[in-house]
Amino acid sequence: MAFATRHFVRAASSTAAATAAAKKLIVKHVTVIGGGLMGAGIAQVAAASGHTVVLVDQSDEILKKSTKGIEESLKRVTKKKFADKPEAGAEFIEKTLKNLTTSTDAVAVVHSTDLVIEAIVENQEIKNELFKQLDKFAPEHTIFASNTSSLQITQLANSTTRQDRFGGLHFFNPVPMMKLVEVIKTPMTSQKTFESLVDFSKAVGKSPVSCKDTPGFIVNRLLVPYMMEAVRLFERGDASKEDIDVAMKLGAGYPMGPFELLDYVGLDTSKYIIDGWHSLEPNNPLFAPSPLLNKLVQEKKLGKKTGEGFYKYK
């Protein structure tokens, strides 16, 4: 009798698991909010993998620039992927672009979407207002996700009534090339939502890793303090920025040194991240602000995008 009972329980558990898995949302329609580098990249990989995608931004001018960037990126991808099959490459580009449309009205397009991915400016209030508005118009089944690299997913989720259908999808730049996606699960994110986000990440050709809603998730939580410690090393006069960069490239095998990476990321972005973490944990020495970084940002020397940061660029 005991064996029969155990067998029945195992069978019931298996059935329940299968039912739960069957209820996972299969994402077909995706709305990406934000036509910058990250948003356009996310829209590209989603469209290239057969999803119907709407890319949203504030103006047609921005969206035209985004679409042009996607077309150029697709051409680069096809040169590698279809080097010996130009016709197949042309067909791939055509199919991808057919899956992609643009809009300046986020409210109008979310009514039929399965997944909303936000990739706008790293500002808590602006993101909260966006999610609060979209929450009123998106279907009940729609999952919301943020591509934020530094803000708490939980705080963003709390601006909506769908905390169980809210998570983080942190892609890396450049999105078409970088294989990693960090899938962030808050204490309120349902298992169904989490698994749906993992499945979507795999469907767009990425390798997902999971992390709790902790500052910086995995990569930036390790990377930003590393870059800040390099700045402190330079501030103390222990080594030149050039030697620090060379040391980390040749000694650790990194493709860029920390100062090169800071200039690439943007000093304003790095300062914004470290300031936010410092406000959350003011006694954590890893999150201490840098006088030199603050000075460069104040002088508008933000890195490659302004022509000067820790290094000068022509």
N, C-alpha and C positions, 0 to 999 in steps of 0.2 A: 504493500500500500504506500509506504514511504517513497519507494522508487517511482511509483506511478505518479505520486504527487509532485515529486521533484521534476519528473519528465514533463508534467503538465505545466508547471511554473516556468520551466525553461522554454517550452513551446510558446507559452503566452508572452514571455518576455521577447522572444524572437519576433513574434507577430507584431507586438507593440513597437519594436525597433523598426521593423519593416514599414509599418504604417507611418511612423514619425518621419522616416526617410522619404517616403512617398509624398509627404506634405511639404517637403522642402520646395522653396520657390525656384523654379527654373527661369532665370533672367533672360528675357528676349528683347525687351525694350528698355533702353538706357537713356537717361537725361543727364548730361554733364553741364554743370553750371560753372562758367568761367572759361574764356577762350584764350587764356595765356598759354605759356609753354606746357605746363602740366595738364591743364584741361584739354588742350588740343591733342596732346599725346595720348591721354586716356581715351578720348573720343576716337582717335585713329586705331588703337589696338582693339577697341570694342567693335568698331565697324569692320575691321579687317578679319575678325573672327566670326562674322556673320550676324552680329547683333544690329538691331535697328537703333540708330543713335541720333539724338537731337542735341546739338551743341548750342548753349545759350550764353549770350553776353549782352551788354547794354546797348551796343550800336552795331549797325550793319557794317560799318567801317572796320571795327575790331574783328568781326566775324569773317569778313573777306580776307583780312590778313591771316587769320587762323586757318582758313580753308587753303589758302595759298601755301602756308607752311606745311600743312598736312600733305598736300600734293607733292611738294618737294621732298618731304620725308619719305613718302611712299616710293618715289622714284629711286631714292638711295637704297631703300630696302630691297626693291626688285632687282637692282644691279647685282646684289649679292645673292639673293634667294633664287633668282631666275636668270643667272648669268648666261646660261646656254639656251634659254628658252624665252626670248624677248616677247613672243606672242602671248605666252602664259603670264608673263609679267604685266603686259598691258591689260590683259583680262582681269588680273588680280586688282590692279589699280581701279579699273572701271567698276568692278563689283563692290569694292570698298567704298568708293565715293557715292555709289547708289544707295548704300546703307546709311549715309550721313546727310542730315539736313541741319539747318541752322534756324535760330529764332531769337528775337529780342524780348519775348514774352514768356517768362518761366512759368507763370501761373497757367497759361493757356496750354502748355505742352505736357505738364505733369499729370494731367487727368487720365492718361493712358499708359503710364510708364510703370515698369516693374522696379527700377532702381534709379535713385537720384544720387549722383556723385557730385559733391561740392568741391570746387577747386578755385576759390576766389581769394581775395586778400586775407592775410593772417591777422584778422581783427575779430575779437570775440563778439562784440556787439553787432557788427555787420553780419557775421555768420548766423548769430542767434536770430536776428530779425528775418533773415532769408528763410531759415528753416521754419520759423514760426508761421510765416506767411504760406509757404508751400504745404505745410502740414494741413492747412484748411482745405486744400484743393486736390491733393494726391489721394488715390484710392487707398482703402484700408490695407490692402496687401503690400503696398509699395514700401520698399526698404530705403531708408536714408543712410548715406555714408559720407564722411568727410575725408578729404585728402590732407587734412592738416598735419603738419610735422611737429607742432609744438604745443597746441592747445589741448585741453582735456576733452575727450569725446563725451564724457558724462555730462559736462556742462552744456555742450551743444545739444545733446539728446534731451536735456531737461527743458529746452525751449519748445519742445513738441509734446504731443500726446501719444507718441509711438516710441517710447523709450525701449521697448522690447524689439522693435524693428529698426534699430539704429546701431551703427557700428562705425569703425574706422577702416578705410582702405587707403593705406599710405603707399603710393607709387613713388618711383625714384626717377630722377631726371638724367638722361633723356628717356622718356617712358618707352618708346619703341625698342630701345636697346637694352635697358636694364631689366633683368629677369625677376627681381624681387618685388613682392608686395607684402607689407605688414598688415595683417588683418587684426583689428583691435576689437576686443570684446569687453564691454563694460559690465558691471554687476547686473544691469537690467537687460542686456542683450540676450534674446532667447537663443537656445541651441539651434533652432531651425534657421534663424536669421544668420547666425555665425556660419553654419554649414553652407548656406546659400551664398554667402560672400566668399567663402573658400572655393566653392565650386565655380563661381564666376571668375575668380582670379585665375584658376586653372584653365578655364574656357578661353580666356584672352591670352593664353600662352605664358603665364607667369608662374613663379614658384612661391606660393604663399607660406608665410610663417605667422604664428599667432602670438599675441602678447596681450597682457592686461593693460588697462588704461593708466599707464605710468608715464611720467614726463619723458618725452622723447622716444617712447616705445623702446625698440632695441637698438637700431643703428644710430640714431641721433643721440640717444642717451649715452652711448659710448663715444661717439664721434665728436660731439660739441665740446665736452670737457677736455678731450685730447687736444683739440685745436686751441682752446683757451689756455691750456697748460703750456702749449708752444709759445703763445703770446707772452705769458708770464715769464717764461725762460728768456725770451728776447728782452722783455722789459727790465729784467734784473741784470742784463748785460752778460749773461752766462754764455751766450753763443749768438752769432748773427743769424738773421732770418734765412739767408742763403744757405748757410751751413746746416741749419736745422732741416730745411727742405731736402737738401742733398742726403743728409743722414737718414731721414725717414724713407726716402726713395730707394737708396742703395742698401740700407741696413734692415729695413722692414719690408721692402718690396712693394711699397705703396706707389701707385701710378702718379700721384701728386704729393708734394709736401704740404704741411698744414697751412702755410701762408698762401701758397698757390691755390689751395682748396678754398680758403676763406675768401680770396678775391673772386674765385669762380662762383661761389655760393652767393656772395654779396655781404659786405660787412654790416649793412643795415639789417639784413635778415638774421645774421648771427647775433647781433646785439639784441634784437627783438626777442630771440629765443632765450638767450641767457638772462636777460632782464626779467622775462616772465617766470623762468624757473627760480631766479633769485627771490622774487616776490613770494613764491610758494614756500621756498625753503631758505630763508635769509641766513641761516647759520651753517649751511652746507658750503664748505670751501670750494668745492668743484663748480659751484654756480656763482662764484664771486665775480662782479663786473671788472672790466679791464679799463684803466684810465686811457691807455693808448688806443684801444678800439673805440672808446667813446669819443676821443679827440678826432680820429679819422672820420667817423660818421658825422660829427658836427661840422667838419670841413667839407662834407659832401664827397669825400674820397671813399667810394663804396665798392671799389674793385673793378673788374673788367668792364662792367656795364657803364661806368663813368670815365674810364680811361686811366684811373689811378686808384690804388688801394694801398696795400703793403708794397706793391710794385707798380711801375708805370707801364702803360700799354699804349702803343701807337694806334 
